[in-house]
Amino acid sequence: MASLIAKWQKCGKSSCRCSDGLFLHGPYFWLVKYISKKSSHKRRGKYSWRYLGKNPRDVWEKLEILDKRFNEKYNLSLLNAKIQSLKQNRKTNNNFKAVEHILKI
């Protein structure tokens, strides 16, 4: 699961308009995802932040590219078909071997 976050920030310069906190810089767009503790990734249980940019058009293009890559990696229609088949087999047969066969465990 991932979230799109817009952040406004102070730059740290004492003479900048953002120093009083009224006019912050931004928005800067970030994609934040949680890496599950069950994952084999070395950063499991942590959050991963990916900077997407400041321009909303560029951010939208990057999100479309990420969505396309996700759909190529995880064929959702095939996964949905497997889930439906699993539900049908669960209704007709409580045999765990049938579930193993469908998911190819």
N, CA and C of each residue as an Amber inpcrd file, in Angstrom:
protein
   315
   0.8380000  -1.1620000   0.0000000   0.0000000   0.0000000   0.0000000
   0.8920000   1.2370000   0.0000000   0.4850000   2.2390000  -0.7530000
   1.2660000   3.4680000  -0.8590000   0.3460000   4.6770000  -0.7500000
   0.9290000   5.7990000  -0.3340000   0.1900000   7.0550000  -0.2110000
   0.9660000   8.1680000  -0.9000000   0.2240000   9.1030000  -1.4710000
   0.8180000  10.2950000  -2.0630000   0.7020000  11.4090000  -1.0340000
   1.8340000  12.0330000  -0.6970000   1.8560000  13.0680000   0.3340000
   2.4240000  14.3500000  -0.2620000   1.7790000  15.4690000   0.0530000
   2.2850000  16.7920000  -0.3220000   2.8500000  17.4380000   0.9370000
   4.1160000  17.8580000   0.8680000   4.7740000  18.4610000   2.0300000
   5.1650000  19.8980000   1.7240000   5.0240000  20.7570000   2.7200000
   5.5330000  22.1180000   2.6770000   6.6410000  22.1870000   3.7120000
   7.7490000  22.8740000   3.3740000   8.9110000  22.8450000   4.2490000
   9.5460000  24.2110000   4.4300000  10.2980000  24.3500000   5.5350000
  11.1720000  25.4930000   5.7490000  12.5320000  25.1620000   5.1560000
  13.2120000  26.1700000   4.5980000  14.5170000  25.9160000   3.9890000
  15.6630000  26.0550000   4.9910000  15.4500000  26.7550000   6.0800000
  16.4870000  26.8920000   7.0950000  17.2520000  28.2070000   7.0410000
  17.0360000  29.0080000   5.9990000  17.7100000  30.3060000   5.9110000
  16.9660000  31.3040000   6.8000000  17.7050000  32.0490000   7.6020000
  17.0670000  32.9790000   8.5370000  16.4190000  34.1650000   7.8300000
  16.9060000  34.5430000   6.6480000  16.3680000  35.6970000   5.9350000
  15.2370000  35.3380000   4.9690000  14.8610000  34.0710000   4.8830000
  13.8420000  33.6290000   3.9300000  12.4430000  33.9010000   4.4690000
  11.4860000  34.0260000   3.5690000  10.0920000  34.2740000   3.9430000
   9.4740000  33.1010000   4.7030000  10.0970000  31.9200000   4.6140000
   9.5410000  30.7450000   5.2870000   9.9750000  30.6620000   6.7430000
  10.9150000  31.5040000   7.1700000  11.4840000  31.3760000   8.5120000
  10.4530000  31.6080000   9.6070000   9.4120000  32.4240000   9.3420000
   8.3870000  32.6490000  10.3680000   7.2880000  31.5810000  10.3290000
   7.3170000  30.7010000   9.3350000   6.3760000  29.5860000   9.2760000
   5.0800000  29.8770000   8.5390000   4.8900000  31.0970000   8.0380000
   3.6440000  31.4320000   7.3410000   3.6730000  31.0410000   5.8680000
   4.8000000  31.2700000   5.2110000   4.9160000  30.9940000   3.7820000
   5.9890000  29.9280000   3.5530000   5.5990000  28.6990000   3.6170000
   6.5400000  27.5950000   3.4560000   6.7490000  27.2820000   1.9770000
   7.8350000  26.5880000   1.6770000   8.1330000  26.1650000   0.3090000
   7.3810000  24.8770000  -0.0050000   6.9060000  24.7750000  -1.2310000
   6.2270000  23.5440000  -1.6180000   5.0060000  23.8450000  -2.4450000
   4.1700000  22.9090000  -2.6630000   4.2190000  21.5440000  -2.1200000
   5.2220000  20.6760000  -2.8730000   5.8610000  19.7840000  -2.1330000
   6.7300000  18.7640000  -2.6840000   5.9920000  17.4360000  -2.5550000
   5.9220000  16.6860000  -3.6380000   5.1330000  15.4530000  -3.6480000
   6.0200000  14.2340000  -3.4010000   5.5640000  13.3740000  -2.5030000
   6.2790000  12.1710000  -2.1170000   5.3440000  10.9690000  -2.2050000
   5.9000000   9.8480000  -2.6280000   5.1840000   8.5750000  -2.5970000
   5.7460000   7.8000000  -1.4030000   4.8740000   7.4490000  -0.4640000
   5.3060000   6.7680000   0.7530000   4.6520000   5.3990000   0.7990000
   5.4890000   4.3740000   1.0010000   4.9320000   3.0320000   1.1290000
   5.5290000   2.3590000   2.3510000   4.7210000   1.5080000   2.9630000
   5.1520000   0.7480000   4.1260000   5.6340000  -0.6110000   3.6550000
   6.8080000  -1.0110000   4.0970000   7.3530000  -2.3130000   3.7380000
   6.9830000  -3.2750000   4.8630000   6.1740000  -4.2430000   4.5450000
   5.6250000  -5.1760000   5.5260000   6.7240000  -5.8840000   6.3130000
   6.4230000  -6.1830000   7.5750000   7.3630000  -6.9300000   8.4090000
   7.5320000  -8.3570000   7.9060000   6.5560000  -8.8370000   7.1400000
   6.6280000 -10.1920000   6.5910000   7.4660000 -10.2460000   5.3150000
   7.8420000  -9.0920000   4.8010000   8.6030000  -9.0130000   3.5540000
  10.0280000  -9.5290000   3.7620000  10.6580000  -9.9370000   2.6790000
  12.0520000 -10.3680000   2.7460000  13.0050000  -9.1970000   2.5140000
  12.4600000  -8.0140000   2.2670000  13.2570000  -6.8170000   2.0170000
  14.0560000  -6.4560000   3.2660000  15.2660000  -5.9320000   3.0970000
  16.1130000  -5.6260000   4.2490000  15.5520000  -4.4870000   5.1160000
  14.6680000  -3.6590000   4.5670000  14.0790000  -2.5520000   5.3280000
  12.6620000  -2.8650000   5.8030000  12.3500000  -4.1290000   6.0000000
  11.0020000  -4.5090000   6.4060000  10.6360000  -3.8360000   7.7270000
   9.3570000  -3.4500000   7.8050000   8.8640000  -2.7570000   8.9860000
   9.1280000  -1.2610000   8.9610000   9.6490000  -0.7450000   7.8530000
   9.9800000   0.6800000   7.7320000   9.1490000   1.3130000   6.6150000
   9.2420000   2.6310000   6.5140000   8.5950000   3.3670000   5.4460000
   9.6280000   3.7380000   4.3870000   9.2170000   3.6730000   3.1350000
  10.0650000   4.0390000   2.0100000   9.4850000   5.3110000   1.3870000
  10.2960000   6.3660000   1.3020000   9.8790000   7.6410000   0.7320000
  10.5440000   7.8190000  -0.6250000   9.7400000   8.1640000  -1.6390000
  10.2680000   8.4100000  -2.9830000   9.7960000   9.7900000  -3.4370000
  10.7630000  10.6800000  -3.7070000  10.4340000  12.0350000  -4.1400000
   9.9310000  12.0050000  -5.5760000   8.7670000  12.6210000  -5.8050000
   8.1700000  12.6270000  -7.1400000   8.3210000  13.9630000  -7.8500000
   8.6200000  15.0230000  -7.1250000   8.8080000  16.3260000  -7.7480000
   7.8750000  17.3750000  -7.1910000   7.9390000  18.5520000  -7.8130000
   7.1240000  19.6720000  -7.3600000   5.9970000  19.9910000  -8.3420000
   6.2280000  19.7460000  -9.6200000   5.2500000  20.0470000 -10.6530000
   4.1790000  18.9400000 -10.6980000   2.8970000  19.2810000 -10.5020000
   1.8460000  18.2570000 -10.4890000   1.7620000  17.4330000 -11.7820000
   2.0460000  18.0410000 -12.9330000   2.0140000  17.2780000 -14.1940000
   3.0840000  16.1990000 -14.2110000   4.3000000  16.5620000 -13.7820000
   5.3890000  15.5830000 -13.7300000   5.0730000  14.4740000 -12.7400000
   4.4770000  14.8510000 -11.6200000   4.0980000  13.8650000 -10.6000000
   3.0780000  12.8990000 -11.1830000   2.1040000  13.4340000 -11.8910000
   1.0620000  12.5830000 -12.4870000   1.6670000  11.6030000 -13.4910000
   2.6010000  12.0790000 -14.3170000   3.2600000  11.2080000 -15.3000000
   4.0380000  10.0980000 -14.6030000   4.7600000  10.4420000 -13.5350000
   5.5170000   9.4370000 -12.7870000   4.5900000   8.4110000 -12.1530000
   3.4460000   8.8670000 -11.6330000   2.4860000   7.9310000 -11.0370000
   1.9080000   6.9950000 -12.0930000   1.6520000   7.5060000 -13.2990000
   1.1610000   6.6500000 -14.3830000   2.1980000   5.6020000 -14.7630000
   3.4670000   5.9750000 -14.7910000   4.5380000   5.0180000 -15.0970000
   4.6100000   3.9500000 -14.0140000   4.5380000   4.3650000 -12.7510000
   4.5720000   3.3970000 -11.6530000   3.3730000   2.4600000 -11.6990000
   2.2020000   3.0000000 -12.0530000   1.0040000   2.1710000 -12.1560000
   1.1630000   1.1400000 -13.2780000   1.7160000   1.5700000 -14.3910000
   1.9280000   0.6590000 -15.5190000   2.8960000  -0.4600000 -15.1310000
   3.9890000  -0.0990000 -14.4380000   4.9550000  -1.1140000 -13.9930000
   4.3050000  -2.0950000 -13.0210000   3.4780000  -1.5750000 -12.1100000
   2.7920000  -2.4400000 -11.1430000   1.8820000  -3.4220000 -11.8580000
   1.1060000  -2.9240000 -12.8300000   0.1860000  -3.7930000 -13.5630000
   0.9220000  -4.8320000 -14.4040000   2.1140000  -4.4820000 -14.9070000
   2.9120000  -5.4530000 -15.6530000   3.4760000  -6.5280000 -14.7220000
   3.8900000  -6.1230000 -13.5360000   4.4920000  -7.0750000 -12.5910000
   3.4370000  -7.9800000 -11.9650000   2.3100000  -7.3940000 -11.6000000
   1.2420000  -8.1540000 -10.9430000   0.0190000  -8.1340000 -11.8480000
  -0.2190000  -9.2230000 -12.5290000  -1.3590000  -9.3290000 -13.4170000
  -2.6250000  -9.4500000 -12.5630000  -3.3070000  -8.3390000 -12.3270000
  -4.4290000  -8.3070000 -11.4010000  -5.6250000  -9.1000000 -11.8950000
  -5.8370000  -9.1460000 -13.1970000  -6.9650000  -9.9240000 -13.7150000
  -6.7380000 -11.4160000 -13.4800000  -5.4930000 -11.8650000 -13.6380000
  -5.1700000 -13.2660000 -13.3690000  -5.3200000 -13.5770000 -11.8800000
  -4.8600000 -12.6660000 -11.0420000  -4.9950000 -12.8490000  -9.5940000
  -6.4550000 -12.8840000  -9.1830000  -7.2660000 -12.0140000  -9.7510000
  -8.6960000 -11.9930000  -9.4500000  -9.3660000 -13.2960000  -9.8780000
  -8.9780000 -13.8230000 -11.0310000  -9.5250000 -15.1100000 -11.5000000
  -9.1530000 -16.2310000 -10.5420000  -7.9250000 -16.2270000 -10.0400000
  -7.5100000 -17.2430000  -9.0710000  -8.3060000 -17.1300000  -7.7730000
  -8.5670000 -15.9240000  -7.3310000  -9.3530000 -15.7140000  -6.1110000
 -10.7810000 -16.2180000  -6.3020000 -11.3800000 -15.9110000  -7.4510000
 -12.7390000 -16.3830000  -7.7260000 -12.7890000 -17.9110000  -7.7750000
 -11.7850000 -18.5120000  -8.3940000 -11.7210000 -19.9660000  -8.4540000
 -11.5590000 -20.5580000  -7.0560000 -10.7640000 -19.9120000  -6.2330000
 -10.5780000 -20.3530000  -4.8530000 -11.8900000 -20.2880000  -4.0760000
 -12.6490000 -19.2180000  -4.2760000 -13.9490000 -19.0860000  -3.5930000
 -14.9120000 -20.1880000  -4.0240000 -14.9260000 -20.4970000  -5.3130000
 -15.8010000 -21.5620000  -5.8200000 -15.4160000 -22.9070000  -5.2130000
 -14.1160000 -23.2050000  -5.1980000 -13.6640000 -24.4770000  -4.6290000
 -13.9130000 -24.5570000  -3.1360000 -13.8180000 -23.4340000  -2.4560000
 -14.0700000 -23.4230000  -1.0180000 -15.5340000 -23.7550000  -0.7330000
 -16.4390000 -23.2630000  -1.5890000 -17.8650000 -23.5500000  -1.4020000
 -18.1700000 -25.0230000  -1.6440000 -17.5280000 -25.5980000  -2.6560000
 -17.8530000 -26.9740000  -3.0380000 -16.9870000 -28.0140000  -2.3390000
 -15.7700000 -27.6270000  -1.9520000 -14.8540000 -28.6170000  -1.4140000
 -13.9850000 -27.9680000  -0.3470000 -13.9400000 -28.5450000   0.8140000
 -13.1170000 -28.0060000   1.8920000 -11.7270000 -28.6280000   1.9210000
 -11.3560000 -29.2650000   0.8500000 -10.0700000 -29.9390000   0.7720000
  -8.9540000 -28.9170000   0.5310000  -7.9550000 -28.8910000   1.3980000
  -6.8680000 -27.9280000   1.2900000  -6.0060000 -28.1840000   0.0600000
  -5.9360000 -29.4050000  -0.4160000  -5.1440000 -29.7160000  -1.5990000
  -5.6640000 -28.9830000  -2.8320000  -6.9640000 -28.7730000  -2.8950000
  -7.5400000 -28.0300000  -4.0250000  -7.0410000 -26.5850000  -4.0000000
  -6.9320000 -26.0230000  -2.8300000  -6.4410000 -24.6540000  -2.6870000
  -4.9720000 -24.5970000  -3.1130000  -4.1880000 -25.5830000  -2.7040000
  -2.7840000 -25.6200000  -3.1050000  -2.6440000 -25.7050000  -4.6170000
  -3.5060000 -26.4950000  -5.2510000  -3.4480000 -26.6500000  -6.6920000
  -3.7670000 -25.3370000  -7.4150000  -4.7590000 -24.6090000  -6.9510000
  -5.1470000 -23.3530000  -7.6040000  -4.0340000 -22.3170000  -7.4970000
  -3.4860000 -22.1540000  -6.3090000  -2.4580000 -21.1470000  -6.1080000
  -1.0600000 -21.6270000  -6.4740000  -0.9430000 -22.9080000  -6.7980000
   0.3520000 -23.5070000  -7.1660000   1.3860000 -23.2760000  -6.0760000
   1.0010000 -23.6240000  -4.8740000   1.8890000 -23.4540000  -3.7070000
   2.9410000 -24.5420000  -3.7090000
